[in-house]
């Protein structure tokens, strides 16, 4: 809704002119003093959020002079604060009736109706406001949508697009209408018209490509993408669509070229780059001869400051069993998100796999301070301490962590194995066998 700034000078100006109109009254002095005192009392009480006292003061003003529209305007706003919505509507309507051309009053009444979800009355009011500011036309379209008058909404949006050009907010509303009504053909036709009228505007092509793809018209989407590349040969964004079409059409070299343009482009968001890279990872799994190109692409993306991208790369290298490289990416992601438990967990498990036991022990001990109820952390801590030949120290986290396990028999068995190992290192063969037997029982049961 249009933002309204209420200016105190405006209120005082109305009052001054009103008092000038009473200049011939013999009791002017007394009335003026009482009126002025009550009015300023109303402003003061409203300022300190004593809305009931502000209402009392305004009602006193109205008793002294009920011809001043702004008094009803202020009274209505105070009633809204007191959630006395019936009186709020009545007084705001009275303000409008006394000054029907006053934009501020109409705007306040419109905001009131909208806040109460009374869209029929809001519609009637916003239609009056449209003549003051074209901004209200977008509100009008929005209210039409809420009252399910979709054709009227689209008509208003078309008028605004014609007069002022397209905008993101209006397109969002337009797309919402198309989705609600299922008018996909109209949506595409609108975009095709935009491309025809503005053949140099990249965003129109990109929107059309997206909608073609959404409607499974891959052929037209591909044709539109190639047309955009002819018109804008330096476009980076078009390659977000082209790489996929090239892959589908087995134009692998072109797909790789498009992919590299995407991952190098500073104007493409990291999430979009990650999606492209993820698709290419899947492709390389079936076509390993292109792994060198993927490695080059991951190197380009590896300089990113996006933790999700770095985590995805870490997961990729895990699937390739390159744990050293995976650890590098997870550690880079941790620098960006030091409290991300999933990243911490992956790093600590890799420390264990790579026999970096001192690092595993230090990180798990530190992380336990933040997450004291995570059984995996106690297990990692115990494993690291056993590996460092500190079985006595390992017993404490292993015995403590057991209490936090909830319906995870595999982890429980791992705990018993580590407890058995600790007691073996301590030459306590009886307890070592007890825990070893417990682990075996769980494994045989599963």
C-alpha positions as CSV (number, residue, x, y, z in Angstrom):
1,X,0.0,0.0,0.0
2,X,1.0,3.5,-0.6
3,X,3.0,4.9,2.3
4,X,1.4,7.9,3.9
5,X,3.2,10.6,5.9
6,X,0.9,12.6,8.1
7,X,2.3,16.1,8.6
8,X,1.5,18.0,11.8
9,X,1.6,21.3,10.0
10,X,-1.3,20.1,7.9
11,X,-3.4,19.5,11.0
12,X,-2.5,22.8,12.6
13,X,-3.2,24.6,9.3
14,X,-6.7,23.2,9.2
15,X,-7.3,24.3,12.7
16,X,-5.9,27.8,12.1
17,X,-8.2,28.3,9.1
18,X,-11.1,26.9,11.1
19,X,-10.5,29.4,13.9
20,X,-10.2,32.2,11.4
21,X,-13.7,31.3,10.2
22,X,-15.0,31.9,13.7
23,X,-13.3,35.3,14.0
24,X,-16.6,37.1,14.5
25,X,-17.7,35.1,17.6
26,X,-17.8,37.1,20.9
27,X,-16.7,34.0,22.9
28,X,-13.7,33.4,20.5
29,X,-11.1,33.7,23.2
30,X,-12.6,31.2,25.6
31,X,-13.4,28.7,22.9
32,X,-10.0,29.0,21.3
33,X,-8.2,28.4,24.6
34,X,-10.3,25.4,25.5
35,X,-10.1,24.0,22.0
36,X,-6.3,24.5,21.7
37,X,-5.7,23.0,25.1
38,X,-7.8,19.8,24.3
39,X,-6.2,19.4,20.9
40,X,-2.6,19.6,22.2
41,X,-3.6,17.2,25.0
42,X,-4.9,14.8,22.4
43,X,-1.6,14.9,20.5
44,X,0.4,14.5,23.7
45,X,-1.6,11.5,24.9
46,X,-1.4,9.9,21.5
47,X,2.4,10.4,21.5
48,X,2.8,8.5,24.8
49,X,0.3,5.8,23.6
50,X,-2.5,6.8,25.9
51,X,-5.0,6.4,23.2
52,X,-8.1,6.4,25.4
53,X,-7.1,9.7,26.9
54,X,-6.4,11.0,23.4
55,X,-9.9,10.0,22.4
56,X,-11.4,11.9,25.3
57,X,-9.5,15.1,24.4
58,X,-10.6,14.8,20.7
59,X,-14.2,14.3,21.7
60,X,-13.9,17.5,23.8
61,X,-12.6,19.3,20.7
62,X,-15.6,18.0,18.6
63,X,-18.0,19.3,21.3
64,X,-16.5,22.7,20.9
65,X,-16.4,22.6,17.1
66,X,-17.7,19.6,15.1
67,X,-17.0,21.1,11.7
68,X,-13.2,20.3,11.5
69,X,-12.6,17.1,9.5
70,X,-9.2,16.4,10.9
71,X,-10.6,15.8,14.4
72,X,-12.5,12.8,13.1
73,X,-9.4,11.7,11.2
74,X,-7.3,11.7,14.3
75,X,-10.1,10.2,16.4
76,X,-10.4,7.3,13.9
77,X,-6.7,6.6,14.1
78,X,-6.9,6.4,17.9
79,X,-9.9,4.1,17.8
80,X,-7.8,1.8,15.6
81,X,-5.1,1.7,18.2
82,X,-7.7,0.8,20.8
83,X,-9.1,-1.9,18.5
84,X,-12.5,-0.2,18.6
85,X,-12.9,-0.9,14.9
86,X,-16.6,0.0,14.6
87,X,-16.0,3.5,15.9
88,X,-12.8,3.7,13.9
89,X,-14.7,3.1,10.6
90,X,-17.5,5.5,11.6
91,X,-15.2,8.4,12.4
92,X,-12.9,7.9,9.4
93,X,-15.9,7.8,7.1
94,X,-17.1,11.0,8.8
95,X,-13.7,12.7,8.1
96,X,-14.0,11.6,4.4
97,X,-17.6,12.9,4.2
98,X,-16.5,16.3,5.5
99,X,-13.5,16.5,3.2
100,X,-14.2,14.0,0.3
101,X,-11.2,15.3,-1.8
102,X,-8.7,14.9,1.0
103,X,-6.2,12.2,0.0
104,X,-4.9,11.6,3.5
105,X,-8.3,10.8,4.9
106,X,-9.1,8.4,2.0
107,X,-5.8,6.7,2.3
108,X,-6.3,6.1,6.0
109,X,-9.8,4.7,5.4
110,X,-8.4,2.4,2.7
111,X,-5.6,1.2,4.9
112,X,-8.2,0.5,7.6
113,X,-10.4,-1.6,5.3
114,X,-7.4,-3.5,4.0
115,X,-6.2,-4.3,7.5
116,X,-9.6,-5.6,8.3
117,X,-9.7,-7.8,5.1
118,X,-12.8,-5.9,4.1
119,X,-11.8,-5.9,0.4
120,X,-15.1,-4.9,-1.0
121,X,-15.0,-1.6,0.9
122,X,-11.2,-1.3,0.3
123,X,-11.9,-1.6,-3.4
124,X,-14.4,1.2,-3.4
125,X,-12.0,3.5,-1.5
126,X,-8.9,2.8,-3.5
127,X,-10.8,3.6,-6.7
128,X,-11.3,7.1,-5.3
129,X,-7.6,7.3,-4.6
130,X,-6.4,6.3,-8.0
131,X,-7.1,9.8,-9.4
132,X,-4.6,11.2,-6.9
133,X,-1.6,9.0,-7.6
134,X,-1.0,6.2,-10.2
135,X,0.8,4.3,-7.4
136,X,-2.7,3.3,-6.1
137,X,-3.4,1.5,-9.4
138,X,-1.2,-1.4,-8.2
139,X,-3.1,-1.5,-5.0
140,X,-6.3,-1.6,-7.1
141,X,-5.0,-4.6,-9.0
142,X,-4.0,-6.3,-5.8
143,X,-7.5,-5.8,-4.3
144,X,-9.0,-7.1,-7.6
145,X,-7.0,-10.3,-7.1
146,X,-8.2,-10.7,-3.5
147,X,-11.8,-10.3,-4.6
148,X,-11.2,-12.8,-7.4
149,X,-11.8,-10.2,-10.2
150,X,-8.8,-11.5,-12.2
151,X,-9.7,-9.9,-15.5
152,X,-10.1,-6.5,-14.0
153,X,-6.7,-7.0,-12.3
154,X,-5.0,-7.9,-15.5
155,X,-6.6,-4.9,-17.3
156,X,-5.1,-2.6,-14.7
157,X,-1.7,-4.2,-14.9
158,X,-1.8,-3.9,-18.7
159,X,-2.6,-0.2,-18.4
160,X,0.3,0.3,-16.0
161,X,2.7,-1.7,-18.1
162,X,1.7,0.4,-21.1
163,X,2.1,3.7,-19.3
164,X,5.1,3.1,-17.1
165,X,6.8,0.0,-18.4
166,X,7.0,-3.4,-16.7
167,X,8.0,-3.8,-13.1
168,X,9.1,-6.7,-10.9
169,X,6.3,-6.2,-8.4
170,X,3.6,-6.1,-11.1
171,X,5.0,-9.1,-12.8
172,X,4.9,-11.0,-9.6
173,X,1.2,-10.1,-9.2
174,X,0.5,-10.9,-12.9
175,X,2.2,-14.4,-12.6
176,X,0.2,-15.0,-9.4
177,X,-3.0,-14.4,-11.4
178,X,-1.9,-16.7,-14.2
179,X,-1.0,-19.5,-11.7
180,X,-4.3,-19.2,-9.9
181,X,-6.4,-19.2,-13.1
182,X,-4.2,-21.7,-15.0
183,X,-3.9,-19.3,-17.9
184,X,-0.5,-20.4,-19.0
185,X,-1.1,-19.6,-22.7
186,X,-2.0,-16.0,-21.8
187,X,1.1,-15.8,-19.7
188,X,3.3,-17.0,-22.6
189,X,1.5,-14.7,-25.1
190,X,2.1,-11.7,-22.9
191,X,5.8,-12.5,-22.8
192,X,6.0,-13.2,-26.5
193,X,4.5,-9.7,-27.1
194,X,7.1,-8.2,-24.8
195,X,9.9,-9.8,-26.8
196,X,8.4,-8.5,-30.1
197,X,8.0,-5.0,-28.8
198,X,11.4,-4.9,-27.0
199,X,13.7,-7.3,-28.9
200,X,16.8,-5.9,-27.2
201,X,15.6,-6.5,-23.6
202,X,17.3,-9.6,-22.2
203,X,14.9,-10.1,-19.3
204,X,12.0,-10.6,-21.6
205,X,13.7,-13.5,-23.4
206,X,14.8,-15.1,-20.1
207,X,11.3,-15.0,-18.7
208,X,9.9,-16.5,-21.9
209,X,12.6,-19.3,-21.9
210,X,11.6,-20.1,-18.3
211,X,7.9,-20.2,-19.1
212,X,8.4,-22.4,-22.2
213,X,10.5,-24.8,-20.1
214,X,7.9,-24.8,-17.4
215,X,5.3,-25.8,-19.9
216,X,7.5,-28.6,-21.3
217,X,8.0,-26.8,-24.6
218,X,11.7,-27.4,-24.7
219,X,12.0,-26.8,-28.5
220,X,10.7,-23.2,-28.3
221,X,12.7,-22.6,-25.1
222,X,15.9,-23.6,-26.9
223,X,15.0,-21.5,-30.0
224,X,14.4,-18.5,-27.8
225,X,17.7,-19.0,-26.0
226,X,19.6,-19.2,-29.3
227,X,17.8,-16.1,-30.5
228,X,18.9,-14.2,-27.4
229,X,22.5,-15.4,-27.9
230,X,22.4,-13.9,-31.4
231,X,21.1,-10.6,-30.1
232,X,23.2,-10.5,-27.0
233,X,26.3,-12.6,-27.7
234,X,28.0,-11.4,-24.5
235,X,25.0,-12.5,-22.3
236,X,26.0,-14.7,-19.4
237,X,22.5,-15.4,-18.1
238,X,21.4,-17.1,-21.3
239,X,23.9,-19.9,-20.6
240,X,21.9,-20.9,-17.6
241,X,19.4,-22.3,-20.1
242,X,21.7,-23.2,-22.9
243,X,23.9,-25.6,-21.0
244,X,20.9,-27.8,-20.3
245,X,19.6,-27.7,-23.8
246,X,23.0,-28.6,-25.2
247,X,23.3,-31.5,-22.8
248,X,19.9,-32.8,-23.9
249,X,20.9,-32.5,-27.5
250,X,24.3,-34.2,-26.9
251,X,26.2,-31.0,-27.9
252,X,28.6,-31.8,-25.1
253,X,31.4,-29.4,-26.0
254,X,28.9,-26.4,-26.2
255,X,27.4,-27.5,-22.9
256,X,30.8,-27.5,-21.2
257,X,31.5,-24.1,-22.7
258,X,28.2,-22.7,-21.4
259,X,28.8,-24.3,-18.0
260,X,32.2,-22.6,-17.7
261,X,30.7,-19.2,-18.6
262,X,28.1,-19.7,-15.9
263,X,30.6,-20.6,-13.1
264,X,32.9,-17.8,-14.0
265,X,30.2,-15.1,-14.3
266,X,30.1,-12.5,-11.4
267,X,26.5,-11.6,-12.3
268,X,25.1,-15.1,-11.8
269,X,24.2,-16.0,-8.2
270,X,26.0,-18.8,-6.4
271,X,22.9,-20.9,-6.0
272,X,22.4,-20.9,-9.8
273,X,26.0,-21.9,-10.3
274,X,25.6,-24.7,-7.8
275,X,22.6,-26.0,-9.7
276,X,24.6,-26.0,-13.0
277,X,27.5,-27.7,-11.3
278,X,25.3,-30.3,-9.7
279,X,23.7,-31.2,-13.1
280,X,27.2,-31.5,-14.6
281,X,28.3,-33.8,-11.7
282,X,25.5,-36.1,-12.7
283,X,26.5,-35.9,-16.3
284,X,30.1,-36.8,-15.5
285,X,29.1,-39.8,-13.5
286,X,27.7,-41.3,-16.7
287,X,30.4,-39.7,-18.9
288,X,33.7,-39.9,-16.9
289,X,35.8,-38.8,-19.9
290,X,34.7,-35.3,-19.1
291,X,35.9,-35.3,-15.5
292,X,38.9,-33.0,-16.3
293,X,36.4,-30.3,-17.4
294,X,34.4,-30.8,-14.2
295,X,37.6,-30.4,-12.1
296,X,38.3,-27.2,-13.9
297,X,34.8,-25.9,-13.2
298,X,35.0,-26.9,-9.6
299,X,38.2,-25.0,-9.3
300,X,36.5,-21.9,-10.7
301,X,33.6,-22.3,-8.3
302,X,35.9,-23.1,-5.5
303,X,36.8,-19.5,-5.1
304,X,33.2,-18.8,-4.2
305,X,32.1,-17.2,-0.9
306,X,28.9,-19.3,-0.9
307,X,29.0,-22.0,1.8
308,X,26.3,-24.2,0.1
309,X,28.4,-24.4,-3.1
310,X,31.5,-25.4,-1.1
311,X,29.5,-28.0,0.8
312,X,28.2,-29.4,-2.5
313,X,31.7,-29.6,-3.8
314,X,32.8,-31.4,-0.6
315,X,30.0,-33.9,-1.0
316,X,31.0,-34.4,-4.6
317,X,34.6,-35.3,-3.7
318,X,33.3,-37.6,-1.0
319,X,31.5,-39.6,-3.7
320,X,34.8,-39.7,-5.6
321,X,36.4,-41.0,-2.3
322,X,38.8,-38.0,-2.5
323,X,38.6,-37.3,1.2
324,X,41.5,-34.8,1.3
325,X,39.9,-32.6,-1.3
326,X,36.5,-33.0,0.4
327,X,38.0,-31.9,3.6
328,X,39.4,-28.7,2.0
329,X,36.0,-27.7,0.8
330,X,34.3,-28.4,4.1
331,X,36.9,-26.4,6.0
332,X,36.4,-23.5,3.6
333,X,32.6,-23.7,4.2
334,X,33.2,-23.8,7.9
335,X,35.0,-20.4,7.7
336,X,31.8,-18.9,6.3
337,X,29.4,-20.8,8.7
338,X,31.4,-21.6,11.8
339,X,28.2,-22.9,13.6
340,X,26.9,-25.1,10.8
341,X,26.6,-28.5,12.5
342,X,26.4,-30.5,9.3
343,X,29.8,-29.0,8.2
344,X,31.3,-29.6,11.6
345,X,30.2,-33.2,11.6
346,X,31.6,-33.9,8.1
347,X,35.0,-32.4,9.0
348,X,35.3,-34.4,12.2
349,X,34.4,-37.6,10.5
350,X,37.0,-36.9,7.8
351,X,39.5,-36.1,10.5
352,X,38.9,-39.7,11.9
353,X,39.1,-41.2,8.4
354,X,42.3,-39.4,7.6
355,X,43.8,-40.2,11.0
356,X,43.9,-36.6,12.1
357,X,43.1,-37.7,15.7
358,X,44.4,-34.6,17.5
359,X,42.3,-32.4,15.2
360,X,39.3,-34.6,15.8
361,X,39.7,-34.6,19.5
362,X,40.1,-30.8,19.7
363,X,37.2,-30.0,17.5
364,X,34.8,-32.5,19.1
365,X,35.7,-31.2,22.6
366,X,35.1,-27.6,21.5
367,X,31.9,-28.5,19.6
368,X,30.5,-30.4,22.6
369,X,30.4,-27.0,24.5
370,X,27.8,-25.8,22.0
371,X,26.0,-29.1,21.4
372,X,26.2,-31.1,24.6
373,X,23.4,-33.4,23.7
374,X,24.7,-34.7,20.4
375,X,25.8,-38.4,20.9
376,X,27.9,-38.4,17.7
377,X,30.2,-35.8,19.2
378,X,30.9,-38.0,22.3
379,X,31.6,-40.9,20.0
380,X,34.0,-39.0,17.8
381,X,35.7,-37.7,20.9
382,X,36.1,-41.2,22.3
383,X,37.3,-42.7,19.0
384,X,40.0,-39.9,18.8
385,X,41.1,-40.4,22.4
386,X,41.4,-44.2,21.9
387,X,43.4,-43.7,18.8
388,X,45.7,-41.3,20.7
389,X,46.2,-44.1,23.3
390,X,44.3,-42.2,26.0
391,X,41.8,-44.9,26.9
392,X,41.2,-43.6,30.4
393,X,40.2,-40.2,29.0
394,X,38.0,-41.9,26.3
395,X,35.8,-43.6,28.9
396,X,34.2,-40.4,30.1
397,X,32.7,-39.2,26.8
398,X,31.8,-42.7,25.7
399,X,29.9,-43.5,28.9
400,X,28.3,-40.0,28.9
401,X,27.3,-40.2,25.2
402,X,25.4,-43.5,25.6
403,X,22.7,-41.7,27.6
404,X,21.9,-39.4,24.6
405,X,21.4,-42.1,22.1
406,X,17.7,-42.4,20.9
407,X,16.7,-45.4,18.8
408,X,20.0,-45.7,16.9
409,X,21.3,-49.2,17.3
410,X,24.1,-48.8,14.9
411,X,25.6,-45.9,16.9
412,X,25.0,-47.8,20.1
413,X,27.0,-50.7,18.7
414,X,29.8,-48.3,17.7
415,X,29.9,-47.0,21.3
416,X,30.2,-50.5,22.7
417,X,33.0,-51.3,20.3
418,X,34.9,-48.2,21.4
419,X,34.3,-49.0,25.1
420,X,35.6,-52.5,24.5
421,X,38.7,-51.0,22.9
422,X,39.3,-48.6,25.8
423,X,39.0,-51.4,28.3
424,X,41.3,-53.6,26.2
425,X,43.9,-50.8,26.2
426,X,43.5,-50.6,30.0
427,X,44.0,-54.4,30.2
428,X,40.5,-54.9,31.7
429,X,39.6,-57.9,29.6
430,X,36.4,-58.7,31.5
431,X,34.8,-55.4,30.8
432,X,36.2,-55.3,27.3
433,X,34.4,-58.7,26.6
434,X,31.2,-57.4,28.1
435,X,31.0,-54.5,25.7
436,X,32.2,-56.5,22.8
437,X,29.4,-59.0,23.4
438,X,26.9,-56.2,23.6
439,X,28.0,-54.9,20.2
440,X,27.8,-58.3,18.7
441,X,24.3,-58.9,20.0
442,X,23.1,-55.6,18.4
443,X,24.7,-56.5,15.1
444,X,23.3,-60.0,15.0
445,X,19.9,-58.7,15.9
446,X,20.0,-56.3,12.9
